[in-house]
């Protein structure tokens, strides 16, 4: 019996990886009801390659939707609108799942009565080396998993499964954000402390690291992450300033690492220097910030 879950795959220029992603879904020990691939205006054969995988899906319904290029968030929103299952699972077109991913995730979801679940993953570098990313350890830090999520962003999109209605109620992915739309949505859902979620230890996703996925659009990511930090600072009550400062420092540290990975050491040093003034500016802005009200982006 298929699981009541729709797999959401946004795809852009994914001709070389979409078959791997879809085969990893088809290989699940507990298959989903459907997979929805949204080709986000790719100039290559992404959609045609996905269509050619129909015979390999083992009875899983495969929908391939084409749209004009509007970004991964808009592509995910498009897929969620047409999803017919109670749950949605997210997989990026250049990532893949291990065969037990869905079965194990639903065991955890149903066993603990959760609304959202995630897990660890393995990052596969271009040279083939593997690094385990321990998201579960971050989830367990401190008494408030939401505050830790705000500071450290430990939910990886290709690991996450949640109720579709929660995504819809939160408005979907904010398409005005050029980066970090997924982080924004997880915060929007989980700011309601009654939503039960967990990150468990199994590494069931293989995240394939590309040059673009690490370093592209670093400054744009800084701007978006700081905007999101200000949005949700009021949800943290009396600890909003310390959490805001920790998040701000984390954003600039991430930028520093991205620049260093490209041997742009002057830019990396500049990112560190910018962190100090940013702490002051963010605190001033947070003083006037109000709790976020979500728009419907779907």
TAGI-V710639 format. One record per residue. RES is the residue in three letters. OMEGA is omega in whole degrees, -180 to 180 (NA if undefined). Layout:
res=(RES & RES)
omega=(OMEGA & OMEGA)
This chain:
res=(UNK & UNK & UNK & UNK & UNK & UNK & UNK & UNK & UNK & UNK & UNK & UNK & UNK & UNK & UNK & UNK & UNK & UNK & UNK & UNK & UNK & UNK & UNK & UNK & UNK & UNK & UNK & UNK & UNK & UNK & UNK & UNK & UNK & UNK & UNK & UNK & UNK & UNK & UNK & UNK & UNK & UNK & UNK & UNK & UNK & UNK & UNK & UNK & UNK & UNK & UNK & UNK & UNK & UNK & UNK & UNK & UNK & UNK & UNK & UNK & UNK & UNK & UNK & UNK & UNK & UNK & UNK & UNK & UNK & UNK & UNK & UNK & UNK & UNK & UNK & UNK & UNK & UNK & UNK & UNK & UNK & UNK & UNK & UNK & UNK & UNK & UNK & UNK & UNK & UNK & UNK & UNK & UNK & UNK & UNK & UNK & UNK & UNK & UNK & UNK & UNK & UNK & UNK & UNK & UNK & UNK & UNK & UNK & UNK & UNK & UNK & UNK & UNK & UNK & UNK & UNK & UNK & UNK & UNK & UNK & UNK & UNK & UNK & UNK & UNK & UNK & UNK & UNK & UNK & UNK & UNK & UNK & UNK & UNK & UNK & UNK & UNK & UNK & UNK & UNK & UNK & UNK & UNK & UNK & UNK & UNK & UNK & UNK & UNK & UNK & UNK & UNK & UNK & UNK & UNK & UNK & UNK & UNK & UNK & UNK & UNK & UNK & UNK & UNK & UNK & UNK & UNK & UNK & UNK & UNK & UNK & UNK & UNK & UNK & UNK & UNK & UNK & UNK & UNK & UNK & UNK & UNK & UNK & UNK & UNK & UNK & UNK & UNK & UNK & UNK & UNK & UNK & UNK & UNK & UNK & UNK & UNK & UNK & UNK & UNK & UNK & UNK & UNK & UNK & UNK & UNK & UNK & UNK & UNK & UNK & UNK & UNK & UNK & UNK & UNK & UNK & UNK & UNK & UNK & UNK & UNK & UNK & UNK & UNK & UNK & UNK & UNK & UNK & UNK & UNK & UNK & UNK & UNK & UNK & UNK & UNK & UNK & UNK & UNK & UNK & UNK & UNK & UNK & UNK & UNK & UNK & UNK & UNK & UNK & UNK & UNK & UNK & UNK & UNK & UNK & UNK & UNK & UNK & UNK & UNK & UNK & UNK & UNK & UNK & UNK & UNK & UNK & UNK & UNK & UNK & UNK & UNK & UNK & UNK & UNK & UNK & UNK & UNK & UNK & UNK & UNK & UNK & UNK & UNK & UNK & UNK & UNK & UNK & UNK & UNK & UNK & UNK & UNK & UNK & UNK & UNK & UNK & UNK)
omega=(-179 & 175 & -178 & -177 & 174 & 179 & -175 & -179 & 170 & -175 & 175 & -176 & -174 & -179 & -175 & -174 & -172 & 179 & 178 & 180 & -178 & 177 & 179 & 174 & -179 & -177 & -177 & 177 & 172 & -172 & 174 & 176 & -175 & 172 & 179 & 176 & 175 & 177 & -173 & 177 & -178 & 176 & 180 & -176 & -180 & -177 & -179 & 179 & 177 & 179 & -177 & -179 & -176 & -177 & -179 & -170 & 173 & 178 & 176 & 178 & 178 & 174 & 176 & -176 & 176 & 174 & 172 & -176 & -179 & 178 & -176 & -180 & 178 & 178 & 177 & 178 & 178 & -179 & -179 & 178 & -176 & -178 & -178 & -176 & 179 & -179 & 173 & 176 & -174 & 177 & 176 & -171 & 178 & 177 & 178 & 178 & 167 & -172 & -176 & -172 & -176 & -180 & -179 & -179 & 180 & 172 & 180 & 179 & -174 & -178 & -177 & -180 & -175 & 176 & -176 & 180 & 178 & -177 & 177 & 177 & 176 & 176 & -177 & -179 & -178 & 178 & 178 & 179 & -175 & 176 & 178 & 178 & -172 & 178 & -178 & 179 & 178 & 179 & -175 & 180 & 172 & -175 & -174 & -179 & 179 & 179 & 178 & 176 & 179 & -177 & -166 & 176 & -171 & 178 & 179 & -170 & -177 & 175 & -163 & 172 & 178 & 177 & 180 & -177 & 177 & 178 & -180 & -180 & 179 & 177 & -178 & -178 & -178 & -175 & 175 & 177 & -180 & 179 & 172 & 178 & -180 & 177 & 178 & -178 & 180 & 177 & -179 & 179 & -169 & 173 & 171 & -173 & 176 & 178 & -176 & 179 & -179 & 171 & -177 & -163 & -175 & 174 & -171 & 176 & 173 & -179 & -177 & -175 & 174 & 179 & -179 & -176 & 180 & -163 & -173 & 172 & -176 & -178 & 178 & 179 & 177 & -178 & -178 & -179 & 177 & 176 & 179 & 179 & 179 & 180 & -169 & 177 & -179 & -180 & -174 & 173 & -174 & -180 & -172 & -175 & -180 & 177 & 178 & 180 & 179 & 178 & 179 & 178 & 180 & 180 & -179 & 175 & 177 & 178 & 178 & 180 & 180 & 179 & 179 & -179 & 177 & -179 & 177 & -169 & 177 & 178 & 178 & 179 & 179 & 178 & 178 & -180 & -178 & -176 & -178 & 177 & -179 & 179 & -180 & -179 & -178 & 179 & 179 & 179 & -178 & -180 & -179 & -176 & 177 & 179 & -174 & 171 & -173 & 168 & 177 & -178 & -177 & NA)
